[in-house]
Amino acid sequence: MELALAAAFVTVSDPDEAITFYRDALGLEVQNDVGAGGMRWITMVSPSQPGVSLVLNPTHGGREADGDTIAALLAKGSLDGVIFRTADVDAMFEKVRAAGAEVLQEPMDMFYGVRDCAFRDPSGNLVRIQQTG
């Protein structure tokens, strides 16, 4: 039996600001931008891996009772992050830094065998980028 990741969700405080970051700094493309009844979610894909989606989900999107709590956790950077892979982490780091992202860690070789860097997206989510190969 085969299993493959189809989508991962990232909670964002400002969907338009998030689109700009994930599109312009990381190179993802907007596949869908759907709004219905006060809710909105944005599906983004990497041109090199279109079968896996990153869904940007607003803090209050479909969970109004918990939205303020989620927004507070997001603002503190307390929600889970996302990890991307690239063939050249140093070049990607420079691209993302030039886009104005908050740098948490410059590219470095980690003791667990990867070279990576880290940023915060405009909502406060942790975004790590690891080098492949």
Contacts in CASP RR format, 6 or more apart in sequence:
PFRMAT RR
TARGET T0000
AUTHOR 0000-0000-0000
METHOD contacts of the structure
MODEL  1
MELALAAAFVTVSDPDEAITFYRDALGLEVQNDVGAGGMRWITMVSPSQP
GVSLVLNPTHGGREADGDTIAALLAKGSLDGVIFRTADVDAMFEKVRAAG
AEVLQEPMDMFYGVRDCAFRDPSGNLVRIQQTG
4 52 0 8 1.000
5 52 0 8 1.000
6 51 0 8 1.000
6 52 0 8 1.000
6 53 0 8 1.000
7 43 0 8 1.000
7 52 0 8 1.000
7 53 0 8 1.000
7 54 0 8 1.000
7 55 0 8 1.000
8 52 0 8 1.000
8 53 0 8 1.000
8 54 0 8 1.000
8 55 0 8 1.000
8 82 0 8 1.000
9 54 0 8 1.000
9 55 0 8 1.000
9 57 0 8 1.000
10 18 0 8 1.000
10 54 0 8 1.000
10 55 0 8 1.000
10 56 0 8 1.000
10 57 0 8 1.000
10 81 0 8 1.000
10 82 0 8 1.000
10 121 0 8 1.000
10 123 0 8 1.000
10 125 0 8 1.000
11 57 0 8 1.000
11 58 0 8 1.000
11 59 0 8 1.000
11 70 0 8 1.000
11 74 0 8 1.000
11 79 0 8 1.000
11 123 0 8 1.000
11 125 0 8 1.000
12 18 0 8 1.000
12 56 0 8 1.000
12 57 0 8 1.000
12 58 0 8 1.000
12 59 0 8 1.000
12 74 0 8 1.000
12 121 0 8 1.000
12 122 0 8 1.000
12 123 0 8 1.000
12 125 0 8 1.000
13 58 0 8 1.000
13 59 0 8 1.000
13 71 0 8 1.000
13 74 0 8 1.000
13 75 0 8 1.000
13 122 0 8 1.000
13 123 0 8 1.000
13 124 0 8 1.000
14 122 0 8 1.000
14 123 0 8 1.000
15 40 0 8 1.000
15 42 0 8 1.000
15 56 0 8 1.000
15 58 0 8 1.000
17 122 0 8 1.000
17 123 0 8 1.000
18 42 0 8 1.000
18 56 0 8 1.000
18 121 0 8 1.000
18 122 0 8 1.000
18 123 0 8 1.000
19 30 0 8 1.000
19 33 0 8 1.000
19 42 0 8 1.000
19 44 0 8 1.000
19 56 0 8 1.000
20 122 0 8 1.000
21 99 0 8 1.000
21 101 0 8 1.000
21 121 0 8 1.000
21 122 0 8 1.000
22 28 0 8 1.000
22 44 0 8 1.000
22 54 0 8 1.000
22 56 0 8 1.000
22 121 0 8 1.000
23 29 0 8 1.000
23 30 0 8 1.000
23 44 0 8 1.000
24 99 0 8 1.000
25 95 0 8 1.000
25 96 0 8 1.000
25 99 0 8 1.000
25 100 0 8 1.000
25 101 0 8 1.000
26 84 0 8 1.000
26 92 0 8 1.000
26 96 0 8 1.000
26 127 0 8 1.000
27 46 0 8 1.000
27 47 0 8 1.000
28 44 0 8 1.000
28 45 0 8 1.000
28 46 0 8 1.000
28 54 0 8 1.000
29 44 0 8 1.000
29 45 0 8 1.000
29 46 0 8 1.000
29 47 0 8 1.000
30 42 0 8 1.000
30 43 0 8 1.000
30 44 0 8 1.000
31 43 0 8 1.000
31 44 0 8 1.000
31 45 0 8 1.000
31 50 0 8 1.000
31 53 0 8 1.000
32 41 0 8 1.000
32 42 0 8 1.000
32 43 0 8 1.000
33 40 0 8 1.000
33 42 0 8 1.000
33 43 0 8 1.000
34 40 0 8 1.000
34 41 0 8 1.000
34 42 0 8 1.000
34 43 0 8 1.000
35 41 0 8 1.000
38 61 0 8 1.000
39 58 0 8 1.000
39 61 0 8 1.000
39 62 0 8 1.000
40 58 0 8 1.000
40 61 0 8 1.000
41 55 0 8 1.000
41 56 0 8 1.000
41 57 0 8 1.000
41 58 0 8 1.000
41 61 0 8 1.000
42 55 0 8 1.000
42 56 0 8 1.000
43 53 0 8 1.000
43 54 0 8 1.000
43 55 0 8 1.000
43 56 0 8 1.000
44 53 0 8 1.000
44 54 0 8 1.000
44 55 0 8 1.000
44 56 0 8 1.000
45 51 0 8 1.000
45 52 0 8 1.000
45 53 0 8 1.000
45 54 0 8 1.000
46 52 0 8 1.000
46 84 0 8 1.000
54 82 0 8 1.000
59 67 0 8 1.000
59 70 0 8 1.000
59 71 0 8 1.000
59 74 0 8 1.000
60 67 0 8 1.000
60 68 0 8 1.000
60 70 0 8 1.000
60 71 0 8 1.000
61 67 0 8 1.000
63 70 0 8 1.000
70 79 0 8 1.000
73 79 0 8 1.000
74 123 0 8 1.000
74 124 0 8 1.000
74 125 0 8 1.000
75 124 0 8 1.000
77 120 0 8 1.000
77 124 0 8 1.000
77 125 0 8 1.000
77 126 0 8 1.000
79 125 0 8 1.000
80 125 0 8 1.000
80 126 0 8 1.000
81 125 0 8 1.000
81 126 0 8 1.000
81 127 0 8 1.000
81 128 0 8 1.000
82 125 0 8 1.000
82 126 0 8 1.000
82 127 0 8 1.000
82 128 0 8 1.000
83 116 0 8 1.000
83 127 0 8 1.000
83 128 0 8 1.000
83 129 0 8 1.000
83 130 0 8 1.000
84 127 0 8 1.000
84 128 0 8 1.000
84 129 0 8 1.000
84 130 0 8 1.000
85 129 0 8 1.000
85 130 0 8 1.000
85 131 0 8 1.000
85 132 0 8 1.000
86 92 0 8 1.000
86 129 0 8 1.000
86 130 0 8 1.000
86 131 0 8 1.000
86 132 0 8 1.000
87 131 0 8 1.000
87 132 0 8 1.000
87 133 0 8 1.000
88 131 0 8 1.000
89 107 0 8 1.000
89 115 0 8 1.000
89 116 0 8 1.000
89 117 0 8 1.000
89 129 0 8 1.000
89 130 0 8 1.000
89 131 0 8 1.000
90 107 0 8 1.000
92 117 0 8 1.000
92 129 0 8 1.000
93 106 0 8 1.000
93 107 0 8 1.000
93 117 0 8 1.000
93 129 0 8 1.000
96 117 0 8 1.000
96 119 0 8 1.000
96 129 0 8 1.000
97 103 0 8 1.000
97 119 0 8 1.000
101 119 0 8 1.000
101 120 0 8 1.000
101 121 0 8 1.000
101 127 0 8 1.000
102 119 0 8 1.000
102 120 0 8 1.000
102 124 0 8 1.000
103 117 0 8 1.000
103 118 0 8 1.000
103 119 0 8 1.000
104 118 0 8 1.000
104 119 0 8 1.000
104 120 0 8 1.000
104 126 0 8 1.000
105 116 0 8 1.000
105 117 0 8 1.000
105 118 0 8 1.000
106 117 0 8 1.000
107 115 0 8 1.000
107 116 0 8 1.000
107 117 0 8 1.000
107 131 0 8 1.000
108 115 0 8 1.000
108 116 0 8 1.000
108 117 0 8 1.000
109 115 0 8 1.000
110 116 0 8 1.000
114 130 0 8 1.000
114 131 0 8 1.000
115 130 0 8 1.000
115 131 0 8 1.000
116 128 0 8 1.000
116 129 0 8 1.000
116 130 0 8 1.000
116 131 0 8 1.000
117 128 0 8 1.000
117 129 0 8 1.000
118 126 0 8 1.000
118 127 0 8 1.000
118 128 0 8 1.000
118 129 0 8 1.000
119 126 0 8 1.000
119 127 0 8 1.000
119 129 0 8 1.000
120 126 0 8 1.000
120 127 0 8 1.000
121 127 0 8 1.000
END
